[in-house]
Amino acid sequence: MESLGTVSVITPSYNTAAFIAETINSVLAQTYADWEMIIVDDCSTDATDDAVRPFLSDPRIRYIKNERNLGAAESRNRALREAKGRYAAFLDSDDLWLPEKLEKQLEFMAKTGAKFSYTEYEQIDESSKSVGVTVTGPKKISRLGMNAYCWPGCLTVMYDRYAVGLVQIKDIKKNNDYAMWLEVSNVADCRLLKQNLAKYRLRQGSISRQRLSSLIRWHYRLWHEAEEKCAPVSLLMTAVNMICGLYKKLFFVKRR
C-alpha cells in the first residue's frame, strides 16, 4: 500500500514481559509498513527489557525508559511528544492488532475525511484465546457523545496529528485514555470503522474487572480533576457515564 503518512504507535508499558513481544509482533505484521512504534516503559520491575531487546534492531521501534514511575497518562504524554508521524495510534503493551488494522483504518479515514476514528475489537484472555466477545460502538461520536461515555477502545483509536495537534492530558491514574479522547473530540468527531481489527486482553486486576464502586470513583475523578468540573457537574457526568456504560453493554457488546 502506498504511504498515506507515518503512523506513530503509542505504547506505554509496565510489567508486561509476558505479553509485549506478541504485541510488538502484531505491529511488525502490519500490511502497512510506514510506522514508528514508541514504547515508553514506566520503570518495569519484571523482564520487560529482555523481552523488548530483540526487536530494537528494527529502526522503527524506539524504547524509552522513564527515570521514575509516572503512570500511563504521563507515559502516553511522553510518547506523543516524541512522535514524528502524521497519525497517532494507540496500542497498550498487552493488546494486539490484526495485520490489516493500520491499512484499513487509514483507507477509511482517507475515504471519509475522518480525522479521528476507531474500530471494533474482540476480547481475549491471558493466553490470547478469544472469549467470544466483540465490542463495537456508535457510527459517529461528537464531543457531546464522548461526554456521555468512553465508546472507543484505546487499542483501536487513530487520529490525524496535523489536524488535532499535540495532545497532553493531566496525570490521572485511570480513565486517562478517556481524558485523551475528550481532548481530541474538541477538534474532530470520532467515526467508527465497523470491522474487528484488534484484540483486547482481559487481565486480572484490570479496570474492566473492578467493582462498580471503584469505577464510579475513577469516573468522578476524571470529571472533577482532569476536566476540572465542579462537584455537582462531576457527579452528574459520572451518573451519565454509568447509564451509558450499561447501554453499551446491552447494545454494543456482542457475545457469541
C-alpha positions in Angstrom: 0.0 0.0 0.0 1.3 3.5 -0.9 2.1 5.5 2.2 -0.6 7.9 3.4 1.8 9.2 6.2 3.7 7.7 9.0 1.7 6.3 11.9 3.2 6.8 15.4 2.2 3.8 17.5 1.9 4.9 21.2 2.7 2.1 23.6 3.1 2.6 27.4 4.4 -0.4 29.2 4.7 -1.6 32.7 5.5 -5.2 33.8 4.2 -6.8 30.6 7.2 -9.0 29.8 4.8 -12.0 29.3 2.9 -10.2 26.6 4.8 -7.3 25.0 6.7 -9.5 22.4 3.4 -10.6 21.0 2.2 -7.0 20.9 5.3 -5.9 19.0 5.0 -8.8 16.6 1.4 -7.7 15.8 2.8 -4.3 14.7 5.6 -5.9 12.7 3.0 -8.0 10.9 1.1 -4.9 9.7 0.4 -4.8 5.9 1.0 -1.0 6.2 4.8 -0.6 6.8 5.1 3.2 7.3 5.0 3.3 11.1 7.1 4.0 14.1 6.5 2.3 17.5 7.3 4.3 20.6 7.4 2.2 23.7 7.7 4.1 27.0 8.5 1.8 29.8 7.4 3.1 33.2 10.1 1.5 35.4 9.0 -2.1 35.0 10.3 -4.5 37.6 10.0 -7.7 35.5 11.9 -8.8 32.4 10.3 -6.3 30.0 13.7 -5.0 28.9 14.8 -8.5 27.9 11.5 -9.1 26.0 11.9 -5.9 24.0 15.6 -6.0 23.3 15.5 -8.4 20.4 13.2 -6.1 18.5 15.4 -3.0 18.8 17.4 -3.8 15.6 14.3 -2.5 13.7 14.8 1.3 13.5 11.1 1.9 13.5 10.9 0.7 17.2 12.0 3.1 19.9 12.3 2.1 23.5 12.3 4.9 26.1 12.5 4.4 29.8 11.1 6.7 32.4 13.5 7.6 35.2 10.8 7.1 37.8 7.3 5.6 37.7 4.9 8.2 36.2 1.8 6.2 35.3 0.1 5.5 31.9 -1.1 9.1 31.4 2.4 10.7 31.6 3.9 7.8 29.6 1.4 8.4 26.8 2.1 12.1 27.0 5.9 11.5 26.7 5.4 9.1 23.7 3.2 11.7 22.0 5.9 14.4 22.5 8.4 12.0 20.9 6.2 11.1 18.0 7.1 12.2 14.5 4.3 10.7 12.4 1.2 12.3 10.9 -1.1 9.9 12.7 -1.2 8.7 16.3 -2.4 5.2 17.0 -2.6 3.6 20.4 -1.7 0.0 21.5 -1.1 -1.0 25.0 1.7 -3.4 25.7 -0.6 -6.4 26.3 -3.0 -5.9 23.4 -2.8 -7.0 19.7 -3.7 -5.7 16.3 -4.8 -7.8 13.3 -2.4 -7.5 10.3 -4.6 -5.1 8.2 -5.5 -2.8 11.1 -3.4 0.2 10.0 -4.0 -0.2 6.3 -7.8 -0.5 6.6 -8.1 2.3 9.1 -6.0 4.7 7.1 -8.0 3.9 3.9 -11.2 4.5 5.9 -10.0 7.9 7.1 -8.8 8.9 3.7 -12.1 7.9 2.1 -14.4 9.6 4.6 -12.2 12.5 5.5 -12.2 11.5 9.2 -9.5 13.0 11.4 -10.4 10.8 14.4 -11.5 7.1 14.2 -11.9 3.8 15.9 -12.7 0.2 15.1 -14.4 -2.8 16.6 -12.3 -5.2 18.7 -12.6 -8.6 20.3 -11.7 -9.7 23.8 -9.1 -12.4 24.5 -7.8 -14.0 27.7 -4.3 -14.0 29.1 -3.5 -17.0 26.9 -4.5 -15.0 23.8 -7.7 -17.1 23.3 -10.9 -15.4 22.2 -13.6 -15.2 24.9 -16.3 -14.8 22.3 -17.0 -11.1 22.8 -16.8 -8.4 20.2 -17.2 -4.7 21.1 -18.5 -2.0 18.7 -19.9 1.4 19.2 -21.8 4.4 17.6 -21.0 5.3 14.0 -20.2 8.9 14.9 -19.2 10.4 18.2 -19.3 14.1 18.7 -17.9 15.9 21.8 -21.3 15.7 23.4 -21.4 11.9 22.6 -18.0 11.5 24.1 -19.1 13.2 27.2 -21.7 10.5 27.6 -19.2 7.6 27.6 -15.8 6.4 26.5 -17.1 4.5 23.5 -13.8 3.8 21.7 -11.4 1.0 22.8 -8.0 2.6 23.3 -6.3 -0.1 21.1 -8.4 0.9 18.1 -8.1 4.7 18.1 -6.2 6.7 15.5 -6.2 10.4 14.9 -4.6 12.9 12.5 -2.0 14.8 14.4 -1.8 17.5 11.7 -5.5 18.3 12.4 -5.6 17.7 16.1 -2.2 18.9 17.3 -0.2 17.8 20.3 -2.5 16.3 23.0 -1.3 16.2 26.6 -3.6 15.2 29.4 -3.5 15.6 33.2 -1.9 12.9 35.3 -4.9 10.7 36.3 -4.2 7.0 37.1 -7.4 5.6 35.5 -9.5 6.7 32.5 -6.5 8.6 31.1 -7.4 7.3 27.6 -10.9 8.7 28.0 -9.4 12.1 29.0 -7.4 12.0 25.8 -10.4 11.2 23.6 -12.3 14.1 25.3 -9.5 16.4 24.2 -9.4 15.1 20.6 -13.1 15.3 20.3 -12.9 19.1 20.9 -11.4 19.2 17.4 -12.9 16.3 15.5 -15.8 13.8 15.6 -14.8 10.2 16.1 -16.0 7.8 13.3 -16.4 4.0 13.5 -14.8 1.7 11.0 -17.2 -1.3 11.5 -14.6 -4.0 11.4 -12.9 -6.1 14.1 -9.2 -5.2 13.8 -7.8 -5.6 17.3 -7.7 -7.9 20.3 -8.1 -6.6 23.9 -6.6 -8.7 26.6 -8.6 -9.2 29.8 -6.3 -9.5 32.7 -6.8 -9.9 36.5 -6.8 -6.6 38.2 -7.7 -4.5 35.1 -10.2 -1.7 35.4 -12.7 -3.7 33.4 -12.8 -6.2 36.3 -13.0 -3.8 39.2 -16.1 -3.3 41.4 -18.7 -0.7 40.5 -17.7 1.5 43.4 -14.2 1.7 42.0 -15.4 2.6 38.5 -17.7 5.3 39.9 -14.8 6.8 41.9 -12.5 6.9 38.9 -15.1 8.4 36.6 -15.8 11.1 39.2 -12.1 11.9 39.4 -11.9 12.2 35.6 -14.5 14.9 35.6 -13.5 16.6 38.8 -9.7 16.6 38.4 -8.9 16.2 34.7 -11.9 18.1 33.3 -12.0 20.5 36.3 -15.7 20.4 36.7 -17.4 21.3 40.0 -18.6 18.5 42.3 -22.3 18.6 41.2 -21.4 18.5 37.5 -18.8 15.8 38.1 -21.5 13.7 39.9 -24.0 14.3 37.1 -21.4 13.3 34.4 -20.4 10.2 36.4 -24.1 9.2 36.5 -24.4 9.7 32.8 -21.3 7.6 32.2 -22.7 4.7 34.3 -26.0 4.8 32.5 -24.3 4.9 29.1 -21.9 2.1 30.2 -25.0 -0.1 30.7 -26.3 0.9 27.3 -23.0 -0.1 25.7 -23.1 -3.5 27.3 -26.7 -4.0 26.1 -26.3 -2.8 22.5 -22.7 -2.7 21.6 -21.2 -5.8 23.2 -21.8 -8.9 21.1 -21.4 -12.3 22.6 -21.2 -15.5 20.5 
